[in-house]
Amino acid sequence: MSSLKLFDTKEAKALLDAGKAIAVDVRHAGEYTEGHIAGAIWLENEKITAETAAAALPDKTQKYLIYCHSGMRAEQAKKKLRDLGYTDVENFGGVINWPYGLTK
């Protein structure tokens, strides 16, 4: 995982709190319901298509901060979304590195 370039967690929190970014959880449904970042949109990595992305994330210019459990699926999702024309997508890793708590 050290080869991943992760977006800084503190900066992600600041952007989310300021309403300047939207968190996107790309984990499986069960993982999401067990606890996710408050306000996060759920879009399972394995089910990302042009249609599912457009339905969940309609603004391709919005800043989206992608996360999963550890950062690997988030990196895959980031690449898929960029390939679909999303212009401001960052991987900030996983909930294992999120010190700010989760909600259900």
N, CA, C and O atoms as CSV, one atom per row, in Angstrom:
chain,resi,resn,atom,element,x,y,z
A,1,MET,N,N,0.820,-1.196,0.000
A,1,MET,CA,C,0.000,0.000,0.000
A,1,MET,C,C,0.858,1.252,0.000
A,1,MET,O,O,0.354,2.335,-0.297
A,2,SER,N,N,2.116,1.138,0.318
A,2,SER,CA,C,2.972,2.316,0.368
A,2,SER,C,C,3.109,2.983,-0.991
A,2,SER,O,O,3.508,4.145,-1.068
A,3,SER,N,N,2.781,2.264,-2.077
A,3,SER,CA,C,2.876,2.860,-3.403
A,3,SER,C,C,1.682,3.769,-3.709
A,3,SER,O,O,1.724,4.537,-4.670
A,4,LEU,N,N,0.626,3.690,-2.905
A,4,LEU,CA,C,-0.525,4.564,-3.105
A,4,LEU,C,C,-0.217,5.972,-2.639
A,4,LEU,O,O,0.418,6.175,-1.604
A,5,LYS,N,N,-0.680,6.950,-3.421
A,5,LYS,CA,C,-0.574,8.342,-2.995
A,5,LYS,C,C,-1.929,8.726,-2.427
A,5,LYS,O,O,-2.887,8.946,-3.168
A,6,LEU,N,N,-2.001,8.804,-1.108
A,6,LEU,CA,C,-3.265,9.082,-0.441
A,6,LEU,C,C,-3.421,10.558,-0.133
A,6,LEU,O,O,-2.467,11.239,0.244
A,7,PHE,N,N,-4.631,11.032,-0.299
A,7,PHE,CA,C,-4.988,12.398,0.064
A,7,PHE,C,C,-4.946,12.497,1.587
A,7,PHE,O,O,-5.365,11.565,2.273
A,8,ASP,N,N,-4.458,13.588,2.116
A,8,ASP,CA,C,-4.278,13.764,3.558
A,8,ASP,C,C,-5.614,13.723,4.307
A,8,ASP,O,O,-6.561,14.420,3.942
A,9,THR,N,N,-5.678,12.900,5.356
A,9,THR,CA,C,-6.908,12.719,6.132
A,9,THR,C,C,-7.363,14.014,6.802
A,9,THR,O,O,-8.556,14.315,6.806
A,10,LYS,N,N,-6.435,14.781,7.365
A,10,LYS,CA,C,-6.817,16.040,8.018
A,10,LYS,C,C,-7.390,17.025,7.004
A,10,LYS,O,O,-8.371,17.715,7.283
A,11,GLU,N,N,-6.779,17.086,5.838
A,11,GLU,CA,C,-7.279,17.973,4.788
A,11,GLU,C,C,-8.650,17.493,4.304
A,11,GLU,O,O,-9.538,18.302,4.039
A,12,ALA,N,N,-8.815,16.173,4.191
A,12,ALA,CA,C,-10.112,15.618,3.794
A,12,ALA,C,C,-11.191,16.025,4.792
A,12,ALA,O,O,-12.269,16.462,4.391
A,13,LYS,N,N,-10.917,15.889,6.066
A,13,LYS,CA,C,-11.879,16.252,7.117
A,13,LYS,C,C,-12.247,17.728,7.013
A,13,LYS,O,O,-13.422,18.083,7.110
A,14,ALA,N,N,-11.254,18.586,6.817
A,14,ALA,CA,C,-11.508,20.026,6.704
A,14,ALA,C,C,-12.391,20.332,5.493
A,14,ALA,O,O,-13.314,21.141,5.594
A,15,LEU,N,N,-12.121,19.700,4.357
A,15,LEU,CA,C,-12.925,19.930,3.151
A,15,LEU,C,C,-14.353,19.426,3.328
A,15,LEU,O,O,-15.303,20.080,2.898
A,16,LEU,N,N,-14.506,18.266,3.958
A,16,LEU,CA,C,-15.837,17.714,4.205
A,16,LEU,C,C,-16.624,18.619,5.150
A,16,LEU,O,O,-17.793,18.915,4.901
A,17,ASP,N,N,-15.985,19.056,6.229
A,17,ASP,CA,C,-16.649,19.924,7.206
A,17,ASP,C,C,-17.075,21.258,6.594
A,17,ASP,O,O,-18.102,21.825,6.969
A,18,ALA,N,N,-16.277,21.749,5.650
A,18,ALA,CA,C,-16.566,23.038,5.015
A,18,ALA,C,C,-17.564,22.902,3.858
A,18,ALA,O,O,-17.965,23.902,3.261
A,19,GLY,N,N,-17.962,21.667,3.545
A,19,GLY,CA,C,-18.878,21.453,2.432
A,19,GLY,C,C,-18.233,21.608,1.069
A,19,GLY,O,O,-18.921,21.811,0.068
A,20,LYS,N,N,-16.908,21.512,1.031
A,20,LYS,CA,C,-16.179,21.691,-0.221
A,20,LYS,C,C,-15.856,20.369,-0.912
A,20,LYS,O,O,-15.238,20.357,-1.977
A,21,ALA,N,N,-16.273,19.256,-0.309
A,21,ALA,CA,C,-16.042,17.933,-0.887
A,21,ALA,C,C,-17.124,16.995,-0.371
A,21,ALA,O,O,-17.781,17.269,0.633
A,22,ILE,N,N,-17.294,15.894,-1.072
A,22,ILE,CA,C,-18.241,14.859,-0.685
A,22,ILE,C,C,-17.475,13.554,-0.530
A,22,ILE,O,O,-16.708,13.167,-1.412
A,23,ALA,N,N,-17.685,12.877,0.595
A,23,ALA,CA,C,-17.062,11.569,0.817
A,23,ALA,C,C,-17.859,10.512,0.066
A,23,ALA,O,O,-19.089,10.545,0.030
A,24,VAL,N,N,-17.128,9.569,-0.536
A,24,VAL,CA,C,-17.752,8.459,-1.246
A,24,VAL,C,C,-17.167,7.163,-0.704
A,24,VAL,O,O,-15.965,6.916,-0.806
A,25,ASP,N,N,-18.032,6.342,-0.130
A,25,ASP,CA,C,-17.658,5.056,0.450
A,25,ASP,C,C,-17.838,3.991,-0.619
A,25,ASP,O,O,-18.948,3.798,-1.115
A,26,VAL,N,N,-16.772,3.300,-0.980
A,26,VAL,CA,C,-16.843,2.305,-2.052
A,26,VAL,C,C,-16.757,0.870,-1.520
A,26,VAL,O,O,-16.481,-0.063,-2.275
A,27,ARG,N,N,-16.995,0.705,-0.221
A,27,ARG,CA,C,-16.977,-0.633,0.365
A,27,ARG,C,C,-18.282,-1.367,0.052
A,27,ARG,O,O,-19.195,-0.800,-0.549
A,28,HIS,N,N,-18.359,-2.632,0.465
A,28,HIS,CA,C,-19.576,-3.430,0.297
A,28,HIS,C,C,-20.678,-2.892,1.202
A,28,HIS,O,O,-20.399,-2.205,2.185
A,29,ALA,N,N,-21.919,-3.203,0.873
A,29,ALA,CA,C,-23.078,-2.691,1.604
A,29,ALA,C,C,-22.993,-2.985,3.099
A,29,ALA,O,O,-23.267,-2.106,3.915
A,30,GLY,N,N,-22.617,-4.201,3.465
A,30,GLY,CA,C,-22.523,-4.567,4.875
A,30,GLY,C,C,-21.507,-3.730,5.626
A,30,GLY,O,O,-21.731,-3.354,6.777
A,31,GLU,N,N,-20.396,-3.439,4.980
A,31,GLU,CA,C,-19.365,-2.604,5.605
A,31,GLU,C,C,-19.898,-1.191,5.821
A,31,GLU,O,O,-19.684,-0.591,6.874
A,32,TYR,N,N,-20.592,-0.669,4.816
A,32,TYR,CA,C,-21.146,0.687,4.898
A,32,TYR,C,C,-22.145,0.791,6.045
A,32,TYR,O,O,-22.104,1.747,6.819
A,33,THR,N,N,-23.042,-0.187,6.158
A,33,THR,CA,C,-24.070,-0.107,7.200
A,33,THR,C,C,-23.498,-0.310,8.598
A,33,THR,O,O,-24.098,0.130,9.578
A,34,GLU,N,N,-22.350,-0.968,8.703
A,34,GLU,CA,C,-21.711,-1.138,10.010
A,34,GLU,C,C,-21.125,0.171,10.529
A,34,GLU,O,O,-20.944,0.333,11.736
A,35,GLY,N,N,-20.831,1.093,9.639
A,35,GLY,CA,C,-20.307,2.394,10.034
A,35,GLY,C,C,-19.602,3.073,8.883
A,35,GLY,O,O,-18.757,2.476,8.216
A,36,HIS,N,N,-19.953,4.323,8.653
A,36,HIS,CA,C,-19.359,5.094,7.561
A,36,HIS,C,C,-19.162,6.542,8.002
A,36,HIS,O,O,-19.680,6.964,9.036
A,37,ILE,N,N,-18.422,7.280,7.219
A,37,ILE,CA,C,-18.203,8.693,7.500
A,37,ILE,C,C,-19.536,9.424,7.306
A,37,ILE,O,O,-20.239,9.204,6.320
A,38,ALA,N,N,-19.864,10.280,8.245
A,38,ALA,CA,C,-21.141,11.012,8.195
A,38,ALA,C,C,-21.282,11.741,6.870
A,38,ALA,O,O,-20.375,12.450,6.436
A,39,GLY,N,N,-22.428,11.556,6.237
A,39,GLY,CA,C,-22.722,12.225,4.978
A,39,GLY,C,C,-22.166,11.550,3.742
A,39,GLY,O,O,-22.377,12.032,2.629
A,40,ALA,N,N,-21.459,10.442,3.916
A,40,ALA,CA,C,-20.844,9.765,2.768
A,40,ALA,C,C,-21.897,9.150,1.861
A,40,ALA,O,O,-22.913,8.630,2.322
A,41,ILE,N,N,-21.637,9.219,0.579
A,41,ILE,CA,C,-22.456,8.558,-0.426
A,41,ILE,C,C,-21.886,7.154,-0.613
A,41,ILE,O,O,-20.669,6.977,-0.657
A,42,TRP,N,N,-22.759,6.164,-0.723
A,42,TRP,CA,C,-22.296,4.795,-0.927
A,42,TRP,C,C,-22.363,4.451,-2.406
A,42,TRP,O,O,-23.411,4.585,-3.037
A,43,LEU,N,N,-21.241,4.010,-2.950
A,43,LEU,CA,C,-21.143,3.572,-4.348
A,43,LEU,C,C,-20.125,2.437,-4.379
A,43,LEU,O,O,-18.918,2.672,-4.441
A,44,GLU,N,N,-20.621,1.214,-4.335
A,44,GLU,CA,C,-19.740,0.046,-4.235
A,44,GLU,C,C,-18.782,-0.028,-5.420
A,44,GLU,O,O,-19.204,0.033,-6.574
A,45,ASN,N,N,-17.499,-0.159,-5.127
A,45,ASN,CA,C,-16.456,-0.170,-6.145
A,45,ASN,C,C,-16.754,-1.161,-7.271
A,45,ASN,O,O,-16.652,-0.817,-8.449
A,46,GLU,N,N,-17.118,-2.376,-6.908
A,46,GLU,CA,C,-17.315,-3.423,-7.909
A,46,GLU,C,C,-18.517,-3.170,-8.808
A,46,GLU,O,O,-18.669,-3.826,-9.838
A,47,LYS,N,N,-19.368,-2.229,-8.431
A,47,LYS,CA,C,-20.574,-1.951,-9.213
A,47,LYS,C,C,-20.529,-0.590,-9.906
A,47,LYS,O,O,-21.554,-0.103,-10.382
A,48,ILE,N,N,-19.351,0.023,-9.966
A,48,ILE,CA,C,-19.249,1.331,-10.636
A,48,ILE,C,C,-19.320,1.146,-12.142
A,48,ILE,O,O,-18.505,0.449,-12.746
A,49,THR,N,N,-20.315,1.789,-12.729
A,49,THR,CA,C,-20.477,1.871,-14.179
A,49,THR,C,C,-20.827,3.327,-14.488
A,49,THR,O,O,-21.011,4.133,-13.575
A,50,ALA,N,N,-20.916,3.651,-15.744
A,50,ALA,CA,C,-21.323,5.014,-16.110
A,50,ALA,C,C,-22.688,5.333,-15.504
A,50,ALA,O,O,-22.914,6.450,-15.038
A,51,GLU,N,N,-23.596,4.359,-15.506
A,51,GLU,CA,C,-24.946,4.573,-15.009
A,51,GLU,C,C,-24.983,4.726,-13.488
A,51,GLU,O,O,-25.614,5.650,-12.975
A,52,THR,N,N,-24.313,3.827,-12.764
A,52,THR,CA,C,-24.357,3.910,-11.296
A,52,THR,C,C,-23.630,5.151,-10.801
A,52,THR,O,O,-24.053,5.775,-9.828
A,53,ALA,N,N,-22.543,5.509,-11.462
A,53,ALA,CA,C,-21.806,6.710,-11.064
A,53,ALA,C,C,-22.656,7.959,-11.305
A,53,ALA,O,O,-22.718,8.842,-10.449
A,54,ALA,N,N,-23.306,8.033,-12.459
A,54,ALA,CA,C,-24.131,9.204,-12.783
A,54,ALA,C,C,-25.293,9.351,-11.801
A,54,ALA,O,O,-25.669,10.467,-11.444
A,55,ALA,N,N,-25.861,8.227,-11.367
A,55,ALA,CA,C,-26.978,8.276,-10.431
A,55,ALA,C,C,-26.525,8.736,-9.045
A,55,ALA,O,O,-27.210,9.529,-8.399
A,56,ALA,N,N,-25.382,8.245,-8.590
A,56,ALA,CA,C,-24.903,8.568,-7.240
A,56,ALA,C,C,-24.132,9.884,-7.189
A,56,ALA,O,O,-24.201,10.612,-6.199
A,57,LEU,N,N,-23.402,10.183,-8.256
A,57,LEU,CA,C,-22.504,11.346,-8.291
A,57,LEU,C,C,-22.764,12.142,-9.565
A,57,LEU,O,O,-21.973,12.067,-10.506
A,58,PRO,N,N,-23.851,12.899,-9.615
A,58,PRO,CA,C,-24.242,13.546,-10.868
A,58,PRO,C,C,-23.312,14.659,-11.356
A,58,PRO,O,O,-23.260,14.927,-12.556
A,59,ASP,N,N,-22.585,15.307,-10.458
A,59,ASP,CA,C,-21.723,16.436,-10.845
A,59,ASP,C,C,-20.294,15.945,-11.050
A,59,ASP,O,O,-19.595,15.640,-10.084
A,60,LYS,N,N,-19.863,15.868,-12.301
A,60,LYS,CA,C,-18.522,15.351,-12.600
A,60,LYS,C,C,-17.403,16.322,-12.216
A,60,LYS,O,O,-16.232,15.945,-12.247
A,61,THR,N,N,-17.741,17.564,-11.854
A,61,THR,CA,C,-16.712,18.528,-11.466
A,61,THR,C,C,-16.608,18.708,-9.957
A,61,THR,O,O,-15.701,19.391,-9.481
A,62,GLN,N,N,-17.515,18.110,-9.200
A,62,GLN,CA,C,-17.493,18.164,-7.731
A,62,GLN,C,C,-16.237,17.459,-7.205
A,62,GLN,O,O,-15.752,16.511,-7.823
A,63,LYS,N,N,-15.717,17.918,-6.073
A,63,LYS,CA,C,-14.594,17.213,-5.432
A,63,LYS,C,C,-15.155,16.035,-4.658
A,63,LYS,O,O,-15.959,16.205,-3.742
A,64,TYR,N,N,-14.720,14.832,-5.035
A,64,TYR,CA,C,-15.130,13.601,-4.360
A,64,TYR,C,C,-13.920,12.984,-3.681
A,64,TYR,O,O,-12.870,12.809,-4.299
A,65,LEU,N,N,-14.075,12.657,-2.413
A,65,LEU,CA,C,-13.023,12.016,-1.638
A,65,LEU,C,C,-13.434,10.563,-1.415
A,65,LEU,O,O,-14.391,10.283,-0.693
A,66,ILE,N,N,-12.712,9.657,-2.033
A,66,ILE,CA,C,-13.067,8.244,-2.069
A,66,ILE,C,C,-12.341,7.498,-0.950
A,66,ILE,O,O,-11.159,7.730,-0.698
A,67,TYR,N,N,-13.069,6.600,-0.283
A,67,TYR,CA,C,-12.434,5.760,0.735
A,67,TYR,C,C,-13.052,4.374,0.746
A,67,TYR,O,O,-14.150,4.156,0.234
A,68,CYS,N,N,-12.318,3.440,1.344
A,68,CYS,CA,C,-12.797,2.073,1.533
A,68,CYS,C,C,-12.356,1.621,2.920
A,68,CYS,O,O,-12.507,2.368,3.887
A,69,HIS,N,N,-11.819,0.425,3.029
A,69,HIS,CA,C,-11.320,-0.036,4.326
A,69,HIS,C,C,-9.862,0.380,4.512
A,69,HIS,O,O,-9.490,0.920,5.554
A,70,SER,N,N,-9.038,0.123,3.488
A,70,SER,CA,C,-7.608,0.408,3.619
A,70,SER,C,C,-7.044,1.320,2.540
A,70,SER,O,O,-5.935,1.832,2.688
A,71,GLY,N,N,-7.783,1.534,1.459
A,71,GLY,CA,C,-7.314,2.410,0.386
A,71,GLY,C,C,-7.185,1.738,-0.967
A,71,GLY,O,O,-7.106,2.424,-1.986
A,72,MET,N,N,-7.163,0.418,-1.003
A,72,MET,CA,C,-6.962,-0.278,-2.277
A,72,MET,C,C,-8.193,-0.179,-3.200
A,72,MET,O,O,-8.063,0.177,-4.371
A,73,ARG,N,N,-9.364,-0.489,-2.677
A,73,ARG,CA,C,-10.579,-0.367,-3.501
A,73,ARG,C,C,-10.852,1.091,-3.858
A,73,ARG,O,O,-11.366,1.387,-4.937
A,74,ALA,N,N,-10.508,1.993,-2.953
A,74,ALA,CA,C,-10.684,3.419,-3.231
A,74,ALA,C,C,-9.820,3.849,-4.415
A,74,ALA,O,O,-10.238,4.669,-5.232
A,75,GLU,N,N,-8.624,3.295,-4.498
A,75,GLU,CA,C,-7.741,3.617,-5.626
A,75,GLU,C,C,-8.338,3.100,-6.929
A,75,GLU,O,O,-8.296,3.788,-7.948
A,76,GLN,N,N,-8.891,1.894,-6.900
A,76,GLN,CA,C,-9.547,1.342,-8.090
A,76,GLN,C,C,-10.736,2.218,-8.489
A,76,GLN,O,O,-10.915,2.532,-9.666
A,77,ALA,N,N,-11.537,2.605,-7.512
A,77,ALA,CA,C,-12.711,3.443,-7.777
A,77,ALA,C,C,-12.301,4.804,-8.328
A,77,ALA,O,O,-12.942,5.326,-9.240
A,78,LYS,N,N,-11.236,5.380,-7.777
A,78,LYS,CA,C,-10.745,6.673,-8.265
A,78,LYS,C,C,-10.409,6.579,-9.745
A,78,LYS,O,O,-10.776,7.460,-10.523
A,79,LYS,N,N,-9.724,5.529,-10.134
A,79,LYS,CA,C,-9.347,5.353,-11.542
A,79,LYS,C,C,-10.577,5.166,-12.417
A,79,LYS,O,O,-10.650,5.732,-13.507
A,80,LYS,N,N,-11.544,4.379,-11.953
A,80,LYS,CA,C,-12.772,4.174,-12.724
A,80,LYS,C,C,-13.510,5.492,-12.929
A,80,LYS,O,O,-13.950,5.799,-14.037
A,81,LEU,N,N,-13.644,6.267,-11.857
A,81,LEU,CA,C,-14.374,7.539,-11.959
A,81,LEU,C,C,-13.649,8.523,-12.858
A,81,LEU,O,O,-14.283,9.233,-13.639
A,82,ARG,N,N,-12.342,8.575,-12.760
A,82,ARG,CA,C,-11.590,9.471,-13.658
A,82,ARG,C,C,-11.758,9.049,-15.113
A,82,ARG,O,O,-11.880,9.893,-16.001
A,83,ASP,N,N,-11.765,7.727,-15.355
A,83,ASP,CA,C,-11.993,7.233,-16.712
A,83,ASP,C,C,-13.383,7.599,-17.222
A,83,ASP,O,O,-13.593,7.715,-18.430
A,84,LEU,N,N,-14.334,7.782,-16.303
A,84,LEU,CA,C,-15.705,8.162,-16.674
A,84,LEU,C,C,-15.873,9.675,-16.788
A,84,LEU,O,O,-16.979,10.156,-17.032
A,85,GLY,N,N,-14.781,10.433,-16.614
A,85,GLY,CA,C,-14.832,11.876,-16.821
A,85,GLY,C,C,-14.941,12.728,-15.574
A,85,GLY,O,O,-15.121,13.942,-15.668
A,86,TYR,N,N,-14.832,12.104,-14.392
A,86,TYR,CA,C,-14.843,12.883,-13.150
A,86,TYR,C,C,-13.481,13.557,-13.015
A,86,TYR,O,O,-12.441,12.914,-13.163
A,87,THR,N,N,-13.499,14.853,-12.735
A,87,THR,CA,C,-12.269,15.634,-12.824
A,87,THR,C,C,-11.564,15.891,-11.495
A,87,THR,O,O,-10.398,16.287,-11.489
A,88,ASP,N,N,-12.245,15.675,-10.372
A,88,ASP,CA,C,-11.649,16.018,-9.073
A,88,ASP,C,C,-11.942,14.910,-8.060
A,88,ASP,O,O,-12.782,15.062,-7.173
A,89,VAL,N,N,-11.235,13.802,-8.214
A,89,VAL,CA,C,-11.446,12.622,-7.395
A,89,VAL,C,C,-10.131,12.279,-6.693
A,89,VAL,O,O,-9.082,12.186,-7.331
A,90,GLU,N,N,-10.201,12.091,-5.375
A,90,GLU,CA,C,-9.000,11.751,-4.596
A,90,GLU,C,C,-9.277,10.538,-3.714
A,90,GLU,O,O,-10.398,10.341,-3.243
A,91,ASN,N,N,-8.254,9.739,-3.499
A,91,ASN,CA,C,-8.297,8.588,-2.594
A,91,ASN,C,C,-7.683,9.034,-1.276
A,91,ASN,O,O,-6.512,9.411,-1.230
A,92,PHE,N,N,-8.475,8.993,-0.196
A,92,PHE,CA,C,-7.863,9.329,1.095
A,92,PHE,C,C,-7.744,8.114,2.004
A,92,PHE,O,O,-7.635,8.247,3.222
A,93,GLY,N,N,-7.765,6.941,1.406
A,93,GLY,CA,C,-7.454,5.735,2.159
A,93,GLY,C,C,-8.676,5.012,2.668
A,93,GLY,O,O,-9.653,4.812,1.947
A,94,GLY,N,N,-8.600,4.624,3.930
A,94,GLY,CA,C,-9.673,3.809,4.466
A,94,GLY,C,C,-10.113,4.208,5.850
A,94,GLY,O,O,-9.492,5.037,6.515
A,95,VAL,N,N,-11.211,3.591,6.268
A,95,VAL,CA,C,-11.740,3.881,7.588
A,95,VAL,C,C,-10.762,3.467,8.689
A,95,VAL,O,O,-10.850,3.958,9.814
A,96,ILE,N,N,-9.832,2.567,8.368
A,96,ILE,CA,C,-8.852,2.172,9.387
A,96,ILE,C,C,-7.930,3.331,9.755
A,96,ILE,O,O,-7.301,3.314,10.813
A,97,ASN,N,N,-7.851,4.339,8.884
A,97,ASN,CA,C,-7.005,5.511,9.145
A,97,ASN,C,C,-7.818,6.772,9.432
A,97,ASN,O,O,-7.262,7.870,9.450
A,98,TRP,N,N,-9.127,6.631,9.656
A,98,TRP,CA,C,-10.004,7.784,9.876
A,98,TRP,C,C,-10.237,7.947,11.374
A,98,TRP,O,O,-11.011,7.186,11.954
A,99,PRO,N,N,-9.587,8.921,12.018
A,99,PRO,CA,C,-9.667,9.054,13.476
A,99,PRO,C,C,-10.881,9.835,13.980
A,99,PRO,O,O,-10.997,10.076,15.182
A,100,TYR,N,N,-11.781,10.234,13.089
A,100,TYR,CA,C,-12.860,11.149,13.461
A,100,TYR,C,C,-14.195,10.470,13.737
A,100,TYR,O,O,-15.204,11.148,13.928
A,101,GLY,N,N,-14.214,9.163,13.762
A,101,GLY,CA,C,-15.434,8.440,14.079
A,101,GLY,C,C,-16.312,8.167,12.880
A,101,GLY,O,O,-16.220,8.832,11.848
A,102,LEU,N,N,-17.170,7.168,13.041
A,102,LEU,CA,C,-18.087,6.756,11.994
A,102,LEU,C,C,-19.514,6.831,12.508
A,102,LEU,O,O,-19.746,6.860,13.717
A,103,THR,N,N,-20.455,6.862,11.600
A,103,THR,CA,C,-21.867,6.882,11.936
A,103,THR,C,C,-22.546,5.697,11.276
A,103,THR,O,O,-21.997,5.101,10.349
A,104,LYS,N,N,-23.725,5.356,11.742
A,104,LYS,CA,C,-24.476,4.243,11.126
A,104,LYS,C,C,-25.693,4.732,10.395
A,104,LYS,O,O,-26.433,3.931,9.823
